[in-house]
């Protein structure tokens, strides 16, 4: 079977979903931030138009929460970094133009937290983040063959967090559930 190695760089808009049924504090998401995904990738051919795609990517994410309580509103923001291993299926069309094919990608990611930093010295609600995360990944894009063995590609992908990333938190009458999402502009080259 054939395989292609390459490199991908993706600017992302990172956001999160937050949920808590606390009676004392009302939580909501606090915006989005510009982050990135980058690293080596590999596509393994199953048939002419079906590939298994994986890689070893550094993923930067933003987690932000807004806590409203009778005494006032507090905002907390964290910068998270993960090593991500995506396991996806890539489905290619036949050529739509000379040396150009559209692809559709779907699968899951496994992620290991390597760094989590608060934007301020101390925050009150989230004390620590979990070591592991996982996401559902879908995408679409276009590959263009520019040489005998060289392919450049561009597309869009969406990653939807599946697991709660909050590890330790302040004691409340309910747990905080925070899941990370991002929308990416995927750019890369394969050899």
Residue, then its C-alpha position, 0 to 999 in steps of 0.5 A: x500500500x502507498x502512503x504520503x508524508x507531509x506537514x500541515x499548518x492550520x490557523x484556528x478559531x478556538x472556543x469552548x462550550x461550558x455547562x454547569x447546573x450550579x444554583x450559586x454561579x451562572x457560567x457561560x463561554x467567554x469568546x474565542x481566540x486565534x490559535x494554531x495546529x501544526x505538525x507532520x501528517x501521514x496518509x495511508x492508501x486503502x484504495x484509489x480514493x480511500x485513505x487513513x489519515x493520521x499525524x502528530x500535531x501540536x494543538x493550541x486551544x483557548x478555554x474561557x469562562x465567565x462566572x456570574x454571581x450576586x457579588x459580580x462577574x469574573x472572567x477566566x482564560x486559559x491557554x492549553x496545548x495538546x499533542x494530538x493524534x488524529x485517526x481519520x478516514x479521507x475520501x477523495x473524489x476523482x479529478x474535478x480538474x487537471x490534477x485537482x481532487x476534493x476530499x472529505x475527512x472524518x474521524x476522531x482525535x486522541x489528545x494529551x495535555x502538555x501545557x495549561x496556563x492561566x492568563x492571570x496568576x490565579x483563578x478561582x474556578x478551574x484549578x487544573x485540566x485533565x491529561x487526556x482529551x478527545x474530539x470529533x473531526x470533520x473536514x473538506x478540502x482540495x488537493x492539487x498535484x504540483x509535481x510527480x510526488x508533491x501535493x499541496x492542499x487547503x481546506x476547512x475542518x471542525x473539531x468538536x470536543x467530546x470530553x470534559x477537560x476540567x480536572x480539579x475545580x473549586x467546590x460548587x454545588x455542581x461540576x463545571x463541564x468544559x469542552x473545547x472546539x475549533x474551526x481551522x483553515x488547513x494548509x499543507x504539503x505532502x511528498 
